[in-house]
Amino acid sequence: MKKGHVVQRVLPGSIAEEMGIEAGDRLIAIDNTEIEDIFDYQFLVQDTYVEVLVEKPDGEQWLLEVDKESDEDLGLEFGNGLMDEYRHCHNKCVFCFIDQMPPGMRDTLYFKDDDSRLSFLQGNYVTLTNMSEHDIDRICRYHLSPINISFQTMNPELRCKMLNNRFAGEALKKADRLKEAGIRMNGQIVLCKGLNDGKELEYSIRELMKYMPELESVSVVPVGLSKYREGLYPLEPFTKEDAKDVIELIERYQKECYDKYRIHFVHASDEWYILADMEMPEEERYDGYLQLENGVGMLRLLMNEFTDAMEQRREAEGFPNSVPRGEMAIATGLLAYPYIRRMAERMEETYPNIRMHVYPITNYFFGEKITVSGLITGQDLVAQLKGKRLGDRLLLPENILRSGEDVFLDDLHVSDVEKTLQVPVNIVKSSGYDFVDAVLNRRILDQTGGQDGK
């Protein structure tokens, strides 16, 4: 196999273009150091003087001397943002959602990654079982932070059982190395009934508190259970009373951590509060929303942003009698439905010329226990909205689609939904500000509903 990394694109006006580097060339080394992946590359190009070795397609090698600013990039792009192959997970976790996927979906949905580098690049959670001493050394040398770790439990024997990996307990010691090096961490516990809950959860929280302040937060999320679990470890869903117990335990340790360290540290994901039929904690309890992507505080932030956006509109417009009229539908998962419904009612009260229909979508594709909007498929959406009153447009949350694309998990396109339901689809970003802007989009409302009572 040839050494180096193939350059996919050279940015116009960049140092690389000026030096004659072209797409198809291979980057071999910087300062006589071979490039393993994107972290080596980013670290080595920070110097103000670098020697870059590239190889042309005909095999000729150029050694280029570059003087530049310390924060100036060379202007190279590669086919893979990681500049290396993704590392496959070698665990067989009892709670793994990918093992609960139905057959016949696209191959990428079955790929299990456990790559520490993706933790820094994309926020993925890693189990530490796939990290070598070389990986740990590089993280410490480059001082990469933060890293997101799936602890699951601090009981080594139980961790081996839950991850189905005899090295999983020993792997916890790698967190000690990271703490000693001052690497910031965030943790996750996927809670499974009868396994790592109750006394085991309490033990794990107490053990994880020893990693503060480098370990900045720990989220506790309920295991996701699809209907495709034949032959898998028997797991049961949590009940309302279970959720209350989990919240009581977590809030007790939040108080202890805050009294001692002025940080709440351990957090229950939004699902627990909804299952327990309890209000979300106030914003201050989320310590700056360190674990939003893990579903911790998303609904509190959404509601706060929505309230702020409505106040901003009111101040900018005065009492909104002149707002255009319009009718629209919003589809969301069962988890967020009560909050989206509340926001819609507030908007209808404030803007009487606007009518909003909010529809909760039951997840028949993966199973009714799956309630998040990010796992709603196009076919469930179409089947449950067909024949419903949709108005002039349908608003959908951005996370319902594959990242950066207009495709649902089951490969239906937005255009397929629009054609079947005979309504334009508007994709709405995740914030409360975006929600208000999407509903009160003047351009669309002018086109569909008229203005000032016209």
RODO-2510 file (C-alpha; in nm, 4 decimals, decimal comma):
residues 454
     n   res          X          Y          Z
     1     m     0,0000     0,0000     0,0000
     2     k     0,1307     0,3426    -0,0906
     3     k     0,2299     0,5751     0,1905
     4     g     0,0631     0,9085     0,2474
     5     h    -0,2795     1,0596     0,1976
     6     v    -0,4301     1,1547    -0,1364
     7     v    -0,5195     1,5229    -0,1674
     8     q    -0,8787     1,5512    -0,2816
     9     r    -0,8916     1,9297    -0,3155
    10     v    -0,6614     2,2285    -0,2909
    11     l    -0,8330     2,5452    -0,1710
    12     p    -0,8053     2,8408    -0,4117
    13     g    -0,5572     3,1049    -0,2979
    14     s    -0,4076     2,8750    -0,0342
    15     i    -0,0430     2,8072     0,0474
    16     a    -0,0757     2,4633    -0,1102
    17     e    -0,1952     2,6099    -0,4407
    18     e     0,0888     2,8616    -0,4366
    19     m     0,3383     2,5768    -0,3791
    20     g     0,2037     2,3786    -0,6751
    21     i     0,0289     2,1016    -0,4817
    22     e    -0,2635     1,9594    -0,6805
    23     a    -0,5542     1,7232    -0,6299
    24     g    -0,4259     1,3666    -0,6721
    25     d    -0,0909     1,4379    -0,5057
    26     r    -0,0029     1,2449    -0,1913
    27     l     0,0931     1,4112     0,1346
    28     i     0,3743     1,1896     0,2675
    29     a     0,5160     1,3748     0,5680
    30     i     0,5480     1,7062     0,7489
    31     d     0,8785     1,7879     0,9171
    32     n     0,9990     1,4351     0,8421
    33     t     0,7038     1,2885     1,0361
    34     e     0,4594     1,0554     0,8619
    35     i     0,0959     1,1586     0,8956
    36     e    -0,1206     0,8983     1,0679
    37     d    -0,4447     1,0956     1,0650
    38     i    -0,6006     1,4423     1,0914
    39     f    -0,4619     1,5008     1,4411
    40     d    -0,1019     1,4571     1,3305
    41     y    -0,1713     1,6864     1,0370
    42     q    -0,3333     1,9616     1,2457
    43     f    -0,0620     1,9447     1,5104
    44     l     0,2301     1,9524     1,2683
    45     v     0,1033     2,2398     1,0518
    46     q     0,0861     2,4735     1,3518
    47     d     0,4532     2,5719     1,3237
    48     t     0,5484     2,8890     1,1391
    49     y     0,8060     2,6951     0,9365
    50     v     0,7260     2,3483     0,8050
    51     e     0,8796     2,1134     0,5492
    52     v     0,6139     1,9344     0,3481
    53     l     0,6904     1,6178     0,1506
    54     v     0,4442     1,5421    -0,1291
    55     e     0,4497     1,2800    -0,4022
    56     k     0,3194     1,3474    -0,7517
    57     p     0,1146     1,0844    -0,9389
    58     d     0,4240     0,9937    -1,1462
    59     g     0,6189     0,9125    -0,8290
    60     e     0,8280     1,2298    -0,8199
    61     q     0,8641     1,3658    -0,4659
    62     w     0,8791     1,7329    -0,3755
    63     l     1,0142     1,8662    -0,0465
    64     l     0,8546     2,2072     0,0046
    65     e     0,9675     2,4661     0,2591
    66     v     0,6813     2,6768     0,3913
    67     d     0,6946     2,9960     0,5977
    68     k     0,3545     3,0956     0,7311
    69     e     0,1543     3,2285     1,0242
    70     s     0,1054     2,9824     1,3128
    71     d    -0,2729     2,9700     1,2650
    72     e    -0,2562     2,9478     0,8855
    73     d    -0,3568     2,6190     0,7242
    74     l    -0,1987     2,4749     0,4123
    75     g    -0,5337     2,4581     0,2340
    76     l    -0,5537     2,0838     0,1733
    77     e    -0,8676     1,8698     0,1851
    78     f    -0,8724     1,4904     0,1919
    79     g    -1,1346     1,2346     0,0954
    80     n    -1,1924     1,1318     0,4558
    81     g    -1,2144     1,3985     0,7243
    82     l    -1,0309     1,1645     0,9608
    83     m    -0,7553     1,0906     0,7039
    84     d    -0,7798     0,7261     0,8117
    85     e    -1,0250     0,4372     0,8259
    86     y    -1,2895     0,4470     1,0982
    87     r    -1,2332     0,1934     1,3750
    88     h    -1,5012    -0,0695     1,4209
    89     c    -1,6403    -0,1465     1,7663
    90     h    -1,5371    -0,4864     1,9030
    91     n    -1,7858    -0,4921     2,1913
    92     k    -2,1201    -0,6702     2,1892
    93     c    -2,3039    -0,4415     2,4298
    94     v    -2,6312    -0,5754     2,5671
    95     f    -2,7921    -0,2347     2,5007
    96     c    -2,6507    -0,1635     2,1538
    97     f    -2,9172    -0,0025     1,9357
    98     i    -2,7475    -0,1045     1,6110
    99     d    -2,8068    -0,4696     1,7048
   100     q    -3,1764    -0,3776     1,7249
   101     m    -3,1984    -0,2457     1,3686
   102     p    -3,4325    -0,4175     1,1235
   103     p    -3,2805    -0,6014     0,8249
   104     g    -3,2674    -0,4525     0,4786
   105     m    -3,1504    -0,0994     0,5595
   106     r    -2,8458     0,0695     0,4056
   107     d    -2,5074    -0,0672     0,5132
   108     t    -2,3895     0,2502     0,6876
   109     l    -2,6638     0,2148     0,9513
   110     y    -2,5127    -0,1149     1,0678
   111     f    -2,1597     0,0192     1,1178
   112     k    -2,0546     0,0357     1,4838
   113     d    -1,7750     0,2802     1,5494
   114     d    -1,5706     0,2999     1,8661
   115     d    -1,3091     0,5490     1,7533
   116     s    -1,1703     0,7975     2,0052
   117     r    -1,0802     1,0349     1,7237
   118     l    -1,4478     1,0709     1,6323
   119     s    -1,5125     1,1761     1,9899
   120     f    -1,3074     1,4898     1,9299
   121     l    -1,4323     1,5484     1,5755
   122     q    -1,8016     1,4621     1,6088
   123     g    -1,8742     1,4229     1,9792
   124     n    -1,9147     1,0436     1,9636
   125     y    -1,8953     0,8428     2,2853
   126     v    -1,6261     0,5756     2,3152
   127     t    -1,5890     0,2810     2,5511
   128     l    -1,2067     0,2971     2,5905
   129     t    -1,1823    -0,0718     2,4936
   130     n    -1,0631     0,0164     2,1441
   131     m    -0,7896     0,2572     2,2544
   132     s    -0,4265     0,1498     2,2510
   133     e    -0,1483     0,2957     2,4620
   134     h    -0,0369     0,4737     2,1461
   135     d    -0,3811     0,6392     2,1226
   136     i    -0,3648     0,7496     2,4857
   137     d    -0,0120     0,8855     2,4373
   138     r    -0,1194     1,0924     2,1361
   139     i    -0,4241     1,2341     2,3172
   140     c    -0,2018     1,3384     2,6069
   141     r     0,0737     1,4736     2,3807
   142     y    -0,1641     1,6794     2,1685
   143     h    -0,3783     1,7570     2,4743
   144     l    -0,6991     1,6781     2,2867
   145     s    -1,0111     1,7728     2,4815
   146     p    -1,2823     1,6951     2,5626
   147     i    -1,3268     1,3231     2,5100
   148     n    -1,6691     1,1636     2,5586
   149     i    -1,6658     0,8279     2,7367
   150     s    -1,9370     0,5638     2,7700
   151     f    -1,8669     0,4397     3,1216
   152     q    -2,1970     0,2489     3,1707
   153     t    -2,0780     0,1278     3,5107
   154     m    -1,7700     0,1613     3,7296
   155     n    -1,8028    -0,1996     3,8454
   156     p    -1,5336    -0,3743     3,6349
   157     e    -1,7025    -0,7174     3,6373
   158     l    -2,0424    -0,5740     3,5496
   159     r    -1,8852    -0,3656     3,2728
   160     c    -1,7352    -0,6787     3,1177
   161     k    -2,0807    -0,8354     3,1229
   162     m    -2,2614    -0,5332     2,9780
   163     l    -2,0077    -0,4783     2,6984
   164     n    -1,9494    -0,8502     2,6409
   165     n    -1,5771    -0,7784     2,6433
   166     r    -1,3434    -0,9342     2,8990
   167     f    -1,1144    -0,6291     2,8758
   168     a    -1,3908    -0,3741     2,9411
   169     g    -1,3272    -0,3512     3,3151
   170     e    -0,9528    -0,3070     3,2752
   171     a    -1,0147    -0,0353     3,0130
   172     l    -1,1521     0,1942     3,2837
   173     k    -0,7926     0,2519     3,3986
   174     k    -0,7355     0,4519     3,0795
   175     a    -0,9551     0,7223     3,2286
   176     d    -0,6954     0,7530     3,5061
   177     r    -0,4282     0,8316     3,2460
   178     l    -0,6512     1,0943     3,0889
   179     k    -0,7223     1,2572     3,4232
   180     e    -0,3515     1,2652     3,5131
   181     a    -0,2801     1,4409     3,1818
   182     g    -0,5498     1,7006     3,2469
   183     i    -0,7693     1,5864     2,9586
   184     r    -1,1264     1,7119     2,9958
   185     m    -1,3895     1,4367     2,9809
   186     n    -1,7651     1,3938     2,9664
   187     g    -1,9261     1,0657     3,0671
   188     q    -2,2345     0,8669     2,9813
   189     i    -2,4250     0,5873     3,1512
   190     v    -2,6822     0,3984     2,9439
   191     l    -2,9072     0,2695     3,2171
   192     c    -3,0426    -0,0852     3,1857
   193     k    -3,3085    -0,2047     3,4272
   194     g    -3,1816    -0,4709     3,6644
   195     l    -2,8191    -0,4315     3,5546
   196     n    -2,6523    -0,0977     3,6265
   197     d    -2,9368     0,0882     3,7982
   198     g    -3,0177     0,1257     4,1707
   199     k    -2,7181     0,0590     4,3968
   200     e    -2,4915     0,0024     4,0962
   201     l    -2,5801     0,3477     3,9590
   202     e    -2,5139     0,5050     4,2964
   203     y    -2,1750     0,3297     4,3157
   204     s    -2,0848     0,4472     3,9637
   205     i    -2,1745     0,8089     4,0393
   206     r    -1,9617     0,8091     4,3534
   207     e    -1,6649     0,6543     4,1697
   208     l    -1,6984     0,8988     3,8790
   209     m    -1,7012     1,1953     4,1182
   210     k    -1,3362     1,1071     4,1920
   211     y    -1,2496     1,2119     3,8348
   212     m    -1,3688     1,5689     3,8875
   213     p    -1,2871     1,8342     3,7777
   214     e    -1,1374     1,6784     3,4625
   215     l    -1,4587     1,4792     3,4252
   216     e    -1,6986     1,7694     3,3792
   217     s    -2,0311     1,5914     3,3470
   218     v    -2,2028     1,2537     3,3449
   219     s    -2,5356     1,1904     3,1735
   220     v    -2,7691     0,9061     3,2617
   221     v    -2,9903     0,7987     2,9711
   222     p    -3,2423     0,5134     2,9529
   223     v    -3,1643     0,2270     2,7180
   224     g    -3,3431     0,2515     2,3829
   225     l    -3,5419    -0,0623     2,3053
   226     s    -3,6658    -0,1304     1,9530
   227     k    -3,9009    -0,4149     1,8617
   228     y    -3,6165    -0,6058     1,6931
   229     r    -3,4648    -0,7764     1,9979
   230     e    -3,5085    -1,1441     1,9199
   231     g    -3,2098    -1,3391     2,0504
   232     l    -3,0677    -1,0389     2,2370
   233     y    -3,0165    -0,9932     2,6105
   234     p    -3,3587    -0,9583     2,7789
   235     l    -3,4048    -0,5950     2,8783
   236     e    -3,7194    -0,4365     3,0177
   237     p    -3,8417    -0,0787     2,9732
   238     f    -3,8406     0,1547     3,2735
   239     t    -4,1701     0,2486     3,4379
   240     k    -4,2907     0,5847     3,5666
   241     e    -4,1947     0,4849     3,9220
   242     d    -3,8506     0,3723     3,8007
   243     a    -3,7996     0,7125     3,6401
   244     k    -3,8904     0,8914     3,9609
   245     d    -3,6388     0,6785     4,1524
   246     v    -3,3636     0,7564     3,8998
   247     i    -3,4366     1,1285     3,9157
   248     e    -3,4445     1,1271     4,2968
   249     l    -3,1033     0,9578     4,3083
   250     i    -2,9490     1,1898     4,0513
   251     e    -3,0899     1,5063     4,2059
   252     r    -2,9560     1,3993     4,5472
   253     y    -2,6052     1,3737     4,4020
   254     q    -2,6516     1,6968     4,2088
   255     k    -2,7086     1,8742     4,5386
   256     e    -2,4045     1,7100     4,6978
   257     c    -2,1821     1,7974     4,4002
   258     y    -2,3074     2,1533     4,3843
   259     d    -2,2586     2,2094     4,7567
   260     k    -1,8993     2,0815     4,7347
   261     y    -1,7856     2,1843     4,3864
   262     r    -2,0437     2,4388     4,2585
   263     i    -2,1293     2,2133     3,9657
   264     h    -2,4195     1,9668     3,9354
   265     f    -2,2042     1,7106     3,7504
   266     v    -2,4529     1,4239     3,7005
   267     h    -2,7620     1,4767     3,4854
   268     a    -3,0759     1,2835     3,3946
   269     s    -3,1704     1,2995     3,0272
   270     d    -3,5006     1,4580     2,9297
   271     e    -3,6669     1,1192     2,8798
   272     w    -3,6606     1,0483     3,2532
   273     y    -3,8574     1,3626     3,3365
   274     i    -4,1151     1,2958     3,0662
   275     l    -4,1556     0,9335     3,1746
   276     a    -4,1930     1,0478     3,5361
   277     d    -4,4398     1,3201     3,4310
   278     m    -4,2228     1,5849     3,5949
   279     e    -4,1206     1,9322     3,4803
   280     m    -3,7713     1,9752     3,3390
   281     p    -3,5119     2,1257     3,5759
   282     e    -3,4402     2,4975     3,5558
   283     e    -3,1636     2,6086     3,3203
   284     e    -2,9072     2,6627     3,5983
   285     r    -2,9072     2,2912     3,6798
   286     y    -2,7594     2,1978     3,3405
   287     d    -2,4180     2,3598     3,3984
   288     g    -2,4148     2,5261     3,0579
   289     y    -2,5738     2,2362     2,8666
   290     l    -2,2625     2,0205     2,8403
   291     q    -2,4563     1,7175     2,7139
   292     l    -2,7186     1,8547     2,4777
   293     e    -2,6414     1,5967     2,2097
   294     n    -2,7168     1,3255     2,4652
   295     g    -3,0675     1,4599     2,5194
   296     v    -2,9815     1,6377     2,8438
   297     g    -3,1547     1,9738     2,8677
   298     m    -3,2667     1,9920     2,5058
   299     l    -3,6294     2,0584     2,5953
   300     r    -3,5459     2,3124     2,8667
   301     l    -3,3213     2,5007     2,6257
   302     l    -3,5848     2,4795     2,3528
   303     m    -3,8521     2,6279     2,5785
   304     n    -3,6233     2,9040     2,7067
   305     e    -3,5150     2,9988     2,3548
   306     f    -3,8752     2,9947     2,2393
   307     t    -3,9820     3,2276     2,5213
   308     d    -3,6938     3,4636     2,4475
   309     a    -3,7675     3,4613     2,0744
   310     m    -4,1325     3,5460     2,1383
   311     e    -4,0324     3,8375     2,3615
   312     q    -3,7915     3,9663     2,0973
   313     r    -4,0673     3,9518     1,8352
   314     r    -4,3089     4,1312     2,0632
   315     e    -4,0616     4,4119     2,1344
   316     a    -3,9720     4,4471     1,7662
   317     e    -4,3274     4,4406     1,6325
   318     g    -4,5425     4,5721     1,9168
   319     f    -4,8644     4,3833     1,9703
   320     p    -4,8740     4,1591     1,6605
   321     n    -5,2079     4,2463     1,5018
   322     s    -5,0500     4,2850     1,1609
   323     v    -4,8860     3,9450     1,1431
   324     p    -4,9829     3,7492     0,8284
   325     r    -5,2318     3,4695     0,8646
   326     g    -5,1404     3,1124     0,7796
   327     e    -5,2136     2,7470     0,8538
   328     m    -4,9495     2,4797     0,8975
   329     a    -4,8750     2,1395     1,0503
   330     i    -4,5886     2,0246     1,2717
   331     a    -4,4857     1,6608     1,3142
   332     t    -4,2649     1,5469     1,5991
   333     g    -4,1825     1,2462     1,8151
   334     l    -4,3877     1,1467     2,1185
   335     l    -4,1070     1,2623     2,3496
   336     a    -4,1156     1,6288     2,2468
   337     y    -4,4843     1,6465     2,1551
   338     p    -4,6153     1,8007     2,4824
   339     y    -4,3578     2,0796     2,4563
   340     i    -4,4110     2,1494     2,0872
   341     r    -4,7872     2,1503     2,1483
   342     r    -4,7367     2,4022     2,4309
   343     m    -4,5281     2,6263     2,2051
   344     a    -4,7868     2,6065     1,9276
   345     e    -5,0675     2,7020     2,1656
   346     r    -4,8671     3,0014     2,2871
   347     m    -4,8129     3,1157     1,9283
   348     e    -5,1800     3,0757     1,8397
   349     e    -5,2754     3,2832     2,1438
   350     t    -5,0275     3,5546     2,0526
   351     y    -5,0895     3,5464     1,6780
   352     p    -5,4620     3,4759     1,6276
   353     n    -5,4278     3,4748     1,2470
   354     i    -5,2082     3,1642     1,2593
   355     r    -5,3407     2,8085     1,2936
   356     m    -5,1036     2,5260     1,3877
   357     h    -5,1746     2,1513     1,3896
   358     v    -4,9228     1,9483     1,5920
   359     y    -4,9125     1,5728     1,5281
   360     p    -4,7193     1,3204     1,7403
   361     i    -4,5756     1,0414     1,5261
   362     t    -4,5763     0,6930     1,6762
   363     n    -4,2702     0,4922     1,5754
   364     y    -4,4142     0,1718     1,4307
   365     f    -4,0977     0,1131     1,2254
   366     f    -3,8655     0,0608     1,5247
   367     g    -4,1339     0,0015     1,7848
   368     e    -4,3564     0,2187     1,9984
   369     k    -4,0997     0,2418     2,2793
   370     i    -3,8874     0,4636     2,0532
   371     t    -4,0162     0,8178     2,1048
   372     v    -3,7452     1,0525     1,9741
   373     s    -3,8014     1,2492     1,6526
   374     g    -3,4550     1,1580     1,5209
   375     l    -3,5682     0,7988     1,4559
   376     i    -3,8955     0,8769     1,2778
   377     t    -3,9036     0,7243     0,9293
   378     g    -4,0596     0,8696     0,6187
   379     q    -4,3097     0,5847     0,5938
   380     d    -4,4383     0,6358     0,9497
   381     l    -4,4639     1,0068     0,8822
   382     v    -4,6629     0,9641     0,5602
   383     a    -4,8924     0,6924     0,6961
   384     q    -4,9898     0,8946     1,0025
   385     l    -5,0293     1,2322     0,8335
   386     k    -5,2177     1,1171     0,5259
   387     g    -5,5697     1,2601     0,5336
   388     k    -5,4865     1,4940     0,8237
   389     r    -5,5319     1,8683     0,8063
   390     l    -5,1871     2,0030     0,7140
   391     g    -5,2556     2,3567     0,5971
   392     d    -5,0117     2,5304     0,3635
   393     r    -4,6906     2,3583     0,4794
   394     l    -4,5459     2,0896     0,7017
   395     l    -4,2689     2,1709     0,9501
   396     l    -4,0288     1,8901     1,0429
   397     p    -3,7334     1,8932     1,2870
   398     e    -3,3893     1,8860     1,1272
   399     n    -3,2805     1,5722     1,3155
   400     i    -3,5448     1,3646     1,1371
   401     l    -3,3148     1,3599     0,8305
   402     r    -2,9691     1,2193     0,7657
   403     s    -2,7096     1,4849     0,8443
   404     g    -2,6755     1,7316     0,5579
   405     e    -2,9198     1,5427     0,3333
   406     d    -3,2912     1,5383     0,2537
   407     v    -3,3284     1,1648     0,3225
   408     f    -3,5088     0,9851     0,6058
   409     l    -3,3717     0,6746     0,7801
   410     d    -3,5750     0,4485     0,5499
   411     d    -3,4342     0,6252     0,2412
   412     l    -3,7509     0,8177     0,1555
   413     h    -3,6706     1,1690     0,0354
   414     v    -3,8361     1,4898     0,1436
   415     s    -3,9693     1,5191    -0,2104
   416     d    -4,1402     1,1785    -0,1699
   417     v    -4,3205     1,3046     0,1410
   418     e    -4,4181     1,6301    -0,0296
   419     k    -4,5553     1,4435    -0,3303
   420     t    -4,7558     1,1932    -0,1236
   421     l    -4,8983     1,4446     0,1238
   422     q    -4,9339     1,7216    -0,1344
   423     v    -4,7804     1,9841     0,0918
   424     p    -4,4456     2,1684     0,0953
   425     v    -4,2071     2,0556     0,3709
   426     n    -3,9996     2,3068     0,5705
   427     i    -3,7073     2,1679     0,7733
   428     v    -3,6628     2,3511     1,1047
   429     k    -3,3360     2,3656     1,2988
   430     s    -3,3329     2,2626     1,6621
   431     s    -3,3457     2,5919     1,8512
   432     g    -3,6495     2,7777     1,9826
   433     y    -3,5433     3,0803     1,7802
   434     d    -3,5513     2,8746     1,4612
   435     f    -3,8960     2,7429     1,5543
   436     v    -4,0394     3,0936     1,5897
   437     d    -3,8676     3,2126     1,2722
   438     a    -4,0002     2,9138     1,0777
   439     v    -4,3587     2,9665     1,1935
   440     l    -4,3488     3,3424     1,1338
   441     n    -4,1624     3,3256     0,8049
   442     r    -4,3026     3,6399     0,6444
   443     r    -4,2101     3,5419     0,2908
   444     i    -4,3971     3,2113     0,3117
   445     l    -4,6927     3,3520     0,5043
   446     d    -4,7264     3,6362     0,2552
   447     q    -4,7412     3,3822    -0,0267
   448     t    -4,9889     3,1471     0,1415
   449     g    -5,2085     3,3482     0,3728
   450     g    -5,2101     3,7106     0,2792
   451     q    -5,1460     3,9973     0,5218
   452     d    -5,3437     4,2342     0,7410
   453     g    -5,6651     4,0438     0,6929
   454     k    -5,6482     4,0327     0,3123
***
